[in-house]
Amino acid sequence: MPRGARGRQAGRVTSPLAVVLNVLWLVVAGLPLVVGYAVAGLLAFLLIVTIPFGIACFRLAGYALWPFGRTVVTRRDAGVASTLGNVVWFVLIGWWLAIGQILWGVGLMLTIIGIPFGYAAIKIALLSFNPLGKDVVDADTYGYLPAVPSRVPAR
């Protein structure tokens, strides 16, 4: 393996800290959130009209599974349909999810160790207000994490 390529796979940078935080997140808070979103997504798929909400639930489940090192961006092609869908989502589902996750995040932030996990729960809660028209992407794709250089400069 060339020098400086550690942590890279197919052009992605994997931070060891993000991996550790994600594993701890999964044990502390992520697994119940993922199960909840997956069940909600399956229920939404039972009704044909709510399939976009089911897709949004699975997107939220994926983000809740592995939130560190990822960020949310608004899709350029999101239009009026996404906005109207987000209004319906907020009225029916979103505010319940957001309130629960904000309370969970505040509870996690009460401990010093839980502050990063509480921050992640609040990020997911903000996404649960209006998930339609959003994508979850690797943070390094959009310049939020420093890239690992492909070559280490010679001294």
Secondary structure, DSSP 8 states (H G I E B T S, - for coil): --TT-TTEETTEE--HHHHHHHHHHIIIIIHHHHHHHHHHHHHHHHSGGGHHHHHHHHHHHHHHHS-TTEEEEE-TT--HHHHHHHHHHIIIIIHHHHHHHHHHHHHHHTSSTTHHHHHHHHHHHHHHHS-TTEEEEEGGGGTSS----SS----
